[in-house]
Amino acid sequence: MTHDDRLFLITGATGKTGGGAIDLLLESGHRVRAMVHREDGRSRSLAEAGAEVVVSDLHDLDGVTAAVQGVTGAYLCHPILPGLIEATTYFAQAATEAGVRSVVNMSQISARREAGSNAARQHWLCERLLDRTNLLTTHIRPTFFAEWLKMWWELRDGEGYLRLPFGEGRHAPIAAADQARVIAALLLDPEPHDRAVYTLHGPVELNHHDIARAMSTTLGIPVHYEPISVEEFGSAMAERGLSAHLIQHLSNVAVDYQNGVFAGTNDNVETIGQHTPLSVEQFVIDNKPDFATSGPNFVPAT
């Protein structure tokens, strides 16, 4: 247990990466301020765990200004929704005024000037914006989360299906829990990582046929990967009522995925987070109840 008096602000506090970072920081005896959109069961659980909970929004400059008061370091995480640049600008201004020392910025592996995804290009711009502040700044760029497997999974007639537009592209799925370890470590020791950009990967690079085989072995049922077109993927998302902004983003990163943008492995989780990242097999074991039914976003066969 530590007894230092630093205060860490976690935005996206009820999400997987933010919530995981909060747990790790609290377990180590650190003070945490959790920013949430509303009071509910999840925010009450954070308070019961020992976090100071503030209800605010990254699109409210006054609210962000209040949230960063007395903060040493912050984790900045914005959902795939419009307004990222505005939110990052509000945070940067408020954090600078308040004397916040460091920020860990959740970006994307597809963030670059030439990105086809509007969200990915905006993340690249927000990285450059934060780099121009006096904050000790670290950007993390995860590949696709292992949690995607739960979201886009279909269980049909006792068999599993992943119907996705990723062709034969490859990536090493990274669990949110492993990202949280990196986030917490960067908050606690920001100086060596100032202006660094870290891609985050799981332990083994796989294509989706490989992923399906790993899931089949773990779950004990046949699991199939069925490549589909980007157009079918986009239509299925629209039918489920997903936002145009998200559809535009996911359709374009599907092309990025096919072109190798999400590929690769490295040792960033081990060296920064001091933990071996979860394999697909271990992730499925740890989340086995979630695979007993279809995920919310699966693309049904036509």
Helices and strands as residue ranges (DSSP letters): E 7-10, H 16-27, E 31-36, H 41-49, E 52-55, H 61-67, E 73-76, H 84-98, E 102-106, H 118-131, E 136-142, H 148-151, E 153-156, E 159-164, E 170-171, H 176-188, G 191-193, E 196-200, E 206-207, H 208-219, E 223-227, H 230-239, H 244-258, H 268-273, H 280-286, G 288-292
